């Protein structure tokens, strides 16, 4: 899969102040600012809105985006774009906000229901200019071409992908992470680690995505525990995890994710579980299930992270990486699978849906319903 990154990306603390400048470069005059209710209680939305108003731009705010955003919410945002006659969209928030706003920028110029555009390049008209400003360290959505949206009537998540859905500009300002609760830092950072590990162990990796993934993995490994303990006070860790999240997004955006996400998106669609949490819970056991298919890459990562220790073979080094990963996740207080309270009677349906996920073919080994069922059974013990 070829590497691509059409999004102009600023990775620097304080770069939120560039918002009026980049809006002007996009010739936007009327902007819809999309946030979520939790973020609305922080200074960031008003700071963004105020900076745009100061330079004479018109701004309206939509702040009703829920976690695991619904197709109906995307359609409401697109309607708000039309009613305000906006010529640009700004998403300020975590993955839910960025995915919803990104999809709405496309839907605003391509009439229809969100589900009409499920799949790849199903829309014909360019999306409105979209500026992405992440406020968590996990999404990567600020540099990808995909939005993952929940369709409640199907109890499923759908992916809307398109070459025209990349944000025009991403402002990755680590200072915006300072108000995050430690638990969310851990969950979203583990989501970013999942992006990077699945990108580099999957079948469609490439040299550029591997390099980006390796750097993201090293930054998260060294700094995420510190950031989770003191995101407000530890500026070095805050900057590192913000950078790592975007690097991981660039990695999987030009490769793919795999079985962790196939399961995680299924569980999120069925039970409305937090995406970062489900990825964090599933990451170590799913990677271990791939066994020899990921052995070489995990051994390389173990060496990069100075985890090899007494290991004298590639297999031993890979096993050492997996053991240390389990300890690392435990240090972040990631719960085990039983905490998700997934009913065992649903395992067959979960396995079937996971195997039908669009990213299933990127797995490092063939994965059908039986293989997913085996993972679920082991997790439930």
N, C-alpha and C positions, 0 to 999 in steps of 0.2 A: 504494500500500500504506500503511495507516495506521501512524503511529508508536505504539509501545507499549513500556512498560518497567515491568512489575509487580515487578521485583526491587528490594528496598530495598538501596541500594548505598552503602557507606562508601569514600570515596577519600581515605585519609589515612595517612601513615606511622605505624606503631605500632598500627594499628587491630586487629591480631590479638588484643590484650588484650580486645576487645569480645566475643570468642567466647562466654564463659559467659553474658554478658548477653543476647546474641541467642538463644542456645539456650533460655534461660529464657523469653524472650518467645514462643518457639514451643512452649512447654510440653513440651519434649523432656526425657526422663529417662534414656534409654538411647541412646547415639549410636555409630554405626559410623564410624570415622575411616578414610578411604581415602587412601592415599599410594602412591608407587612406590618401588622399591628404592633408587634413587639419592637420593631425598629423605630416605629413612630414615637416611642417613649424616649429615644436617645436624641442627642443633638444633631445627628448626621442628616436626616431628611430636611430639616429646616435650614441647615447650613448649605446643603446643595441647592435647595429652592431659592434661598436668599441670594446666592452668588449668581444665579441665572437672572433673577429679577433685577439685580443691580446693573446688569448690562442691557436691560431693556427687553429681555425675552419674556414671553408669556408662559406661565407654568401652571399646570393643574396636577394635583396629587391623587393617585389611586392607592389606597392602603389596606385593601381587603383580600390580600393573598394569604391563603392558608398553607400549612405544611402539606407536602404532597399535593400540589395545586391541581384543581379539577379543570376539566375541559370547559365547563360552564364559566369558571372564573376567567379563563383566557378569552372566551367570547365576550364577557363583560368588559374586560380591559380593551379589547378591540373596538367595542361599541363606544367606550369612553374616548378612545382616540378619535373616532369619527365625529362624535358630538362636539368635541373640543376643537376639531379641525387641526389636530396636531400634525406636524410634519417631522416629528422625531420622538423617540421613546428612550427614557433613561430608566434602567433597572438598578436599584440600590438595595442590596440585601444578599441573602444566602442563595443556595441553589434553587429553592422553590421560586423566589422572586425572579431570578435571572431567567429561569426556564419559562416561566409564565409570561414575562414581559417580552422575551425573545420570540416566543410563539405568537403573541399578540401583534407584534410589529409585522410579522408575516401575514397574519390573518386580516389585518387592517387593509391590506392591498389585494388580498385574494379572497373574495367573498365565499362564504360557505361555513360549514361546521368544522370544528377543529379536527374531528375524526376523518373528515374527507381527505386530510393531508397526511394521514398516518403512513409511514414508510419513508422512502428516499426520493427527494426532488419531485414531489407530487404537485408543486405549485409553479405557476408560470410567470407571475409578476414579481419584481424585486420587492423585498420587504422595506418598510420604512427604516431610515437610519436608526441604529440602536447603539446606545452607549451602556456598557456593563460596568458596574462598580460593586465588586464583591465585598461582603462584610463578614465572611467566615473563611476558614482556611481549609475548605474541602471541595467546593463545587467544581472548579475548573470550567464552569459553563461560560465564563467570560471570554474563552478562547476556542469554543467548540461550535460545531454546526448542528447540534442536536438539542431538542427539548424533550424532556420526559414528563408526561402529563397523565394524571389519573382520570379514568373514565368509570365513575362509580357504578353505573348500571351494568358494566361488564366485570366489576371488581378486578380491574386490570390497569396496568400502566401501558401507555403507548408511546412510541418514539416518533417524533416528527423531525426529519433530517432534511437538510438542503444546503447546497452550496451558497445560496443567498441568505442563509440564516446566521452566518458568522457575525458577531458584533462588529460594528465599524471601528469602535475604540473600546479598550478596556483600561480602566483606571484602578490599579491594584495598590491601594493605600493601606499599608500595614497598621496605621494609626486607627483605622476603623474597627480593628479587631479588639481594641483595648477594653471595650464594654462587654465582651462575650463572657458568659459563665464558663467556668472551667470544664464542666461536663460537655458543653457544646464544642469547646476547643478540642477535647479528646475525640469526640465522635466525628466531627468534620475532618480533623486531621487524619484519623484512621481511614476515612473515606478517600482522602487524597492518596494515602499510602496504597490503598486498594487499586486506585486508578493506575498508579505507577507500576505496581507489581503485576497487575493483569496485562498492562500494555507491553511490558518487557518479557513476559513469559508466554504470551499468546502467539498464535501462528502468523499474525499479520504485522508483527513488529518490523521495524526497519532501523538502520543505524542511527538516524536522527532521533527517533522516538526512544530508542534504547539509551542514548546519551542523556536525554532529558529525564527519563524515568530514573536512571541511576542517580543523577544529581538530586532529584526530588526525594528519593528514598533515603539518601544519606542525610539530607537536611532534616527530614521528618524524624528519622531515627535519633538524631543527636539533639534535636531541639523541641520536638513536640511534648515530651514529658515536662520539660521546663515551662513551656508555654501554658500547658494545662494547669500547672501549679500556680502560675503568676503571670497571666497574659498582660495585665495592666502594668506591672512593674518591670517586666523583663523585655526591654525593647529589642535586644539582640534576637531573642527567641521569637518574638512577635514578627520581626522582619523575615526571619528564616522560614517560618511556617507559611507566611503569606506568599513568599516567593515559591516555595515548594509546591503549594497548591496549584499555582498557575503553571509551573513546569510540568506537573503531573497531568493537568488538563491538556497541555500541548502534546504530551506523550500519547495519551489515549485518544485524543482527537485525530491523530494521524496514525493510529494503530487501531485498537479496539479494547473493550473490556471482555470479560469472559464469565465463567461459571458463577463466581461470587455475585456478580451483578444480575445474572440470569435468575438466580435464587432470590436475591435481595429485591429486585423489582417485582417478582411474583408475590413475595410476602408483603411488600408495601401496597400492592394493588388489592390483595385479598383482605388485609387486616389493618391497613393505614398505619403501618409502623414507620418510625423515623428511618430514612434511608442510610444516614451515616451510621446509626447504631446497628442496623442489620448487616451492613458491610463489615463493620468491625467485628461482630460476633462470628461471621462466616469466614473471614479471611484466612485464618490459620488452618482450620480443618479442611477447607476446600483446596488450598494450596498443597497440603499434605496428601490429599487424595490423588493429586496428579502424579505423584511419585517420580518415576524415572523421566517422565516427559519434561519436568522442570528442573531436574537435578543439576544440569550443567550451569544454568543461569543462577540458581540459588547458591551454588558453590562460589561463583564469581562474586555475588553480592556479599557472601560471608567474608570473602577475602577483602573486599573493599571496605567493609565495616569493621575489620579487625576482630572477627568472631571465630575464626578457624580454630584457634587454641591448639589442642592436641590432635585434631583431625588429620589423618594421613591419606585420605582418599577423597575423591570428588563427592562420593555418596555421603561420607562422614561429614564433610563440610556443609553439604546441603541439609543434612539432618540437624547439624548444629545451628544453621540459620533458622530452621523451623522451631527448634527448641527456644532459641533466644526471642523469636517473634512472639511465641506464646507468653514468655515472661514480660516482654515489652507491653503487650496488650493488657496483661494482668496489672502491670504498674499503672496503666491508664484507667484502671477500674472498669474495664469492659466486662460486662456480665457474660455468662455462658448462654447457650441456646435456649435452655429451659426457661430463662427469664422472659423470653418472647411469648411464651404460652401459646405456641402453635399447636392446634389439635392434630393428634396423630392420624385421625381418620381422614384428614385432608392431604396426607403425604402423597397419595397417588396423583391427585389433582395438581399439587405443587410441582411434582416431578414432571408431569406432562407439560405444564405451562412453561417451566424452566427450559425444557428441551426445545420448545417452540420459539423461544426468545431469539430475536434477530442476531444477537451476539454469540449464540451457542456454537456456531461454526468456527469461531476464533479460538476455541479452547485448545490447549496444547495436546489434548488427547480426545478421541471421540467420546461424546457424552450424549446418551439417550436417557429416557425416563428411568431406566433401571439404575443407571449410575447416579442420578440425582436422588433416587429413592434410597440407595445405599448410604449416601452422605447423610440424609435426614435421619435414617435409622441409627447411625452411629452417634449423631448429635443428641438424640433423644435418650440415650442410655444413661 
